[in-house]
Structures are given as structure tokens and as C-alpha cells.
């Protein structure tokens, strides 16, 4: 992962130009597929990141405190 991109290895191909949402426990990342290459362990997907929201657990805690 870099400031403007992210690589993922998936078990299926995604078309270039597809919009992708990547979620983890503490972040939400939106991006667009800029390349898809076959590898021995799946498909290497290159994403151009368009939006990133991190520290979601902290945001949820703040919401609980202030908006009860």
C-alpha cells in the first residue's frame, strides 16, 4: 500500500475501471482497479485509491459518547 495505491491478491479477476470497497476492522478504503494480472497464487489487482477513512473504532467511540 502506498499513499495513492494498493495491491490485492484475489482468487478472481476484476475488470479495469471497476470500483472497489475494501473494509477492515478500523478502516474503509475506496478505489478503482487500474490493472489486473494473473499470478501463480491468484490475480494481482492494482487499485488507485480515491477515498480512505481510518480510525473508525475511535470515531464509533466518539459517536457513542456524544450522541447518546
PyMOL commands that set and color helices and strands:
alter all, ss='L'
color gray80, all
select helices_A, chain A and resi 56-66
alter helices_A, ss='H'
color red, helices_A
select strands_A, chain A and resi 5-10+19-23+27-39+42-54
alter strands_A, ss='S'
color yellow, strands_A
deselect
rebuild
show_as cartoon
